[in-house]
């Protein structure tokens, strides 16, 4: 491959497509694409930063290997390209942005063919570039002609009737914003010192700062031709962001507080307004995740959001609670939680309902309040009783066999409405230091094989935990305490299973619940081992397996009851007609007879 005899050096900040266009003009070609075709090069690959094509171009133009790669705009994926190692969303590039004064100076003192010496700068491409810092004027747009595409820089300059001078009237007096100076300093490696927003991509800062600034100035997003308004928004947004995470956190908190007062039911994304739209758009392009994560962290640290809330496609970790969110999550009355907070001095007595609902509390403190409610004998309401029962029964043990007669029995209420109440099954005392010894000879299964017991055991021994899902992945500090509970739970379940199979011939025992899958599987394996150690002679062991329903088990079981009662076969032929069927969990025939 023969090297070109006519050559001109590439300027330090010149874009590679501009350099190729000047080489083409030097050889008498008005369009760089036609010149590249003659050389066997694909101009489009030069525009997208193909390493192989750039390497061949370096050889043809006698440039050192690798010297032109830094001048290229490298395509990262279908939406992003990199300039000087910094990713930008390609749709925001301004290939047509120029400073007329710079172009005139290029023509007067530059190299190359006269009339085609002006060149495009890499610093003009990103969205933050609005003004020329050398001449203090705004960048202007080149007209797009039919004969030149947006990347044909020289052809577009030559097509101007008066050359670059014809663009001078459009260049207004405008100094670069502090945002532009910051972004350019990061791009070209001229920055010293560190500030909070250095953690974000340059493109993220360039996109979010004008939006923040428009909200700070309260004048809305500016039109593209309002250059001074855009610069003011850039400066206001950059000034706020450069003051650090705390200032940005206070800014977002104020926005969310204002929205919450006007419309408490508005979604988080809508409540964030233009900021949510901007960050969401960046998130969708892929690769710009730091800003989205930062906004999520700030919302998570200041608002009562939890795993059921989503923002930018990810759920939150519960760090804050309101009385409303706690009442919803724990199923307890608003008034019970509020009165307990007042008694503990966490909420001023006499606070209005609206102010109490808007108050935010640390999730750990709220968990302690809920624990006090559940463990207190003073608080007595149907909702508290229901929640206590549900918390104790979250570890589901299902016994099943092929015998249809047993399935009928498990789904009927019995004469006292207490059929299949497996939770009160009597077992030996717990060995955990967090479980008090019962007054009688036996403990009930619920007090040993339950999620509530596990969480209480961890808290009792100094490990802070809010929900059992916090154990996935397993924290090192909790591993020993969790293992203690697993052994105690396995021992109790093994006793209950043995007692059951002594009366009912079972094929399978399924153990399921809210435990994270690795923890559930390990617990089930311990049950198998303990069951094998305890199994007395004369009993046939059933298969012990882990379930896969998890949190859906309770809902699916509850939904089955009305379906079975309406469409299930009539078992009256197998039972005494004189006994009425009793609804589940509403008391017993014994209680009625006692009254």
WOLIN-V699498 format. One record per backbone hydrogen bond with DSSP energy under -1.0 kcal/mol. NH is the residue of the N-H (numbers start at 1). CO is the residue of the C=O. If there is no record, write none. Layout:
NH,CO
NH,CO
This chain:
4,60
14,11
15,120
16,71
19,15
20,16
21,17
22,18
23,19
24,20
25,21
26,22
27,23
28,25
29,24
35,31
36,32
37,33
38,34
39,35
41,36
46,42
47,43
48,44
50,45
54,50
55,51
56,52
57,53
58,54
59,55
60,56
61,57
62,59
63,58
67,64
72,69
74,82
75,48
76,80
77,80
81,88
82,74
83,86
86,83
88,81
90,79
92,89
93,90
94,125
97,94
98,140
103,99
104,100
105,101
106,102
107,103
108,104
109,105
110,106
116,113
122,13
124,121
125,122
129,126
132,137
136,132
138,172
139,130
140,98
142,96
152,149
153,151
156,152
157,153
158,154
159,155
160,157
166,163
167,164
168,165
170,167
171,168
174,136
181,177
182,178
183,179
184,180
185,181
186,182
187,183
188,184
190,185
198,195
199,196
200,197
205,201
206,202
207,203
208,204
209,205
212,208
213,209
214,210
215,211
216,212
217,213
219,214
226,223
227,225
230,226
231,227
232,228
233,229
234,230
235,231
236,232
237,233
238,234
239,235
240,236
241,237
242,238
244,241
248,244
249,245
250,246
251,247
252,248
253,249
254,250
255,251
256,252
257,253
258,254
259,255
260,256
261,257
262,258
263,259
266,263
271,267
272,268
273,270
275,272
277,273
278,274
279,275
280,276
281,277
282,278
283,279
284,280
285,281
286,283
293,289
294,290
295,291
296,292
297,293
298,294
299,295
300,296
301,297
303,299
305,303
309,306
311,314
314,311
316,306
316,309
321,361
326,322
327,323
328,324
329,325
330,326
331,327
337,333
338,334
339,335
340,336
341,337
342,338
343,339
344,340
345,342
346,341
347,341
351,348
356,352
357,353
358,354
359,355
361,321
363,319
366,362
367,363
368,364
369,365
370,366
371,367
372,368
373,369
374,370
375,371
385,381
386,382
387,383
388,384
389,385
390,386
391,387
392,388
393,389
396,512
398,510
400,508
407,403
408,404
409,405
410,406
411,407
417,414
419,413
421,418
422,420
425,422
427,443
435,432
443,427
445,425
446,423
447,444
448,445
449,445
454,450
455,451
456,452
457,453
458,454
459,455
460,456
461,457
462,459
463,458
470,467
471,468
472,469
482,478
483,479
484,480
485,481
486,482
487,483
488,484
489,485
490,486
491,487
492,488
493,489
494,490
495,491
496,492
497,493
498,494
499,495
500,496
501,497
502,498
503,500
504,500
507,400
508,400
509,543
510,398
511,545
512,396
520,516
521,517
522,518
523,519
524,520
525,521
526,522
527,523
528,524
529,525
530,526
531,527
532,528
533,529
534,530
535,531
539,536
543,507
545,509
547,511
552,549
553,550
556,552
557,553
558,554
559,555
560,556
564,560
565,561
566,562
567,563
568,564
574,571
579,576
585,417
592,588
593,589
594,590
595,591
